[in-house]
Amino acid sequence: MSKKPSTTAFRIEPASAGDWPWIVQGEIEIAWARLGPKGREEVDRHTVEERTEKRISELLEDAGFQSRGFVARTEDGTLAGYVWVARTHNDSTGRLEAALLNQYVAEPYRGRGLGYRLMETAEDWARREGLPRISLFVGAQNTLGQRLYQSLGYEVETLRMTKKLLGAVEDELEMATE
């Protein structure tokens, strides 16, 4: 069992180009966790890593996709967490809003209020951008995240449900890339 660092002071700042490889690793960890035990039995981690890296690269290169990443650092500069938020249109209404793409706190820094501070940073960015709303998706198994978002005033608007129809996940992945 690792000992948690004693520092509770974090500096939150815009993500630099040098921070994105670390953010990508957090995105991979999140994507892998979202699969849940059943999903992890059906697909290998390497596939998740490749698809996550490709998706993020495409988003960051898309000049029409306005997003902003913020990182949290400890007093000694160690990366402790990030939040990634974007300017988007609501799928149902077409209205402009902010979308939380992801928020991540590295394991040694969890339970110290950093997730709350990162969410405040995302919301402040959205307000400065003049966006009237912010939305997010949270995994069904991510009860910690659900509690955080509810404590910040987020409400369930939509539940996404899935049902597996094909026998092999590889078939699904192949179809998604065609």
N, C-alpha and C positions, 0 to 999 in steps of 0.2 A: 504494500500500500504506500503510495507516494504522499509525502507531506506537502500540504498546500503552502505556497509562498505566503509570507506574512504581509506583503504589501497590499494595501487597499486603494492606493492612489493611482488613478489611471488618467492618461492624457488622451483625448479623442481628437483626431485630426483627419483631414481628407487623405484618402489612400493615394500613395504615389505608385508609379509604375513598378517600383521594386517590391511593393507590398502584394501585388497581384498573384505571384506564385504561391504565397502563403494562403491567400484568400481562396485560390483554386483548391488547395488541399482541404480547406474547411468545407468548401462546396461538395467535394467528393465525400467527405465524412458524412455530411448531411444527407446526400443522395443515397448513400449506402444504408444509413440508419432508416431512412424513409421506406425502404423496401420491406422492412420487417423480416422476421425469420423465414416465412414462406418465400418471399421474394428473393432472399439471399440464397435459397436453395435452387432457384431457377435460373440465376444469372451469375456469372463470375464477376469479381470485383474489377478486373482489368477492363471489362466492357463498360462498366459504370464510370471508371476513370476516364476512358477515351471519350465517351459521349459527353461527360460533364466538361472536360477540357475543351472539346469542340464547341459546345453550346456557349460557353463563356467567351471564348475567342471570337465567335461570330457576333455576340452581343456587343463586346467592347469595340469591334471594328465597324459596327453599323453606325454611321454618322447620324442617322435619323433616330436612333435610340438614345434618348437622354437619360443617363443614370449617373449616380454618384455613390462611391464607396467611401466609408469612413472607417478608420482603424482605431483601436484602443491599444495603448502601450503602457507598460509599467513604468515606474520611475527610471529604471535602467534601460528603457527602450525596447524591451521584449514585447513582441506582439501578443496580445491577450484576447482580442476579439475583433469583430467587424460587423458592420451593417451595410447592406447594399440596397439602395432605393432607386426607383425610376419614375419618370414622368410617363404616364400611359393613359389610355382611354378605357373606361369601364366597358366590359364585354356586353353588358345588357343595355346600358343607357347611352353609351358613346361619349359620355361626359369625361372631361379631363380630370385625372386624379393621380395620386401617388400610389405606387405599388411597392410593397416591401418585397424585394427579391429574395433576400435571406438575411438572417442575423445569426451570429455564431460567437460563442464564448469558449475558449480553450478550457479543457477540463480543470487544470489547476486553479482557474480563476472563477469558476462557477460558484454561485451562492453568495456573491459579494455585491450584488446590485449592478453589475456591469451590463447585463442584458437590459435592464431598465434604462440605464444611461444611454446605451446605444439606440434604443427605441426613441428616447427623447430627442436624440440627435437627428434621427430620420424624420421625425415629426417636425422638428424645427426647420429642416431643409425644405420639407414640403410646404410649410407655411411661407417661407421666404420665396419659394417659387410661385406662390399664389394659388396653390392647389387646395381645393375645398375638402378633400377626403383622402384617406389613406386606407389601403386594403392589404390583406396578406392571406397566405395559405399556411396552414399548420398541419402537420401529420397527425393522424388519428391516435397514434401511440405516444405522441409528444405531449404528455400531460403537463410537464413542467412548463413548456412553451405556452400551452393553452392557458394555464394559470397566470403566467406573466401577462399575456395579451389581455385577458379578462380584467386583471388588476389595473390595466391602463385604459380600460373603457371600451375595448374592442368587443363586438358582439357577433355571434354566428349569423351569417347572412345566407350561406349556401353550404350544403354538405355534398361533397363529391364522392360518388360511390362507383365501384368498378366490379366487373365480373369477368373472369378469365374464360375466353371462348376457344382459343386455339390450344393445341396440345403442347407446343414448345415455345418458350420465350424467344428463342432464336428466330422463329418465324415472325413474331411480332416485331422484333428489332429490325429485321430485314425489310418488312413492309413499311416501317416508319421512315426508313432512309431512302425509299424509292421515290 
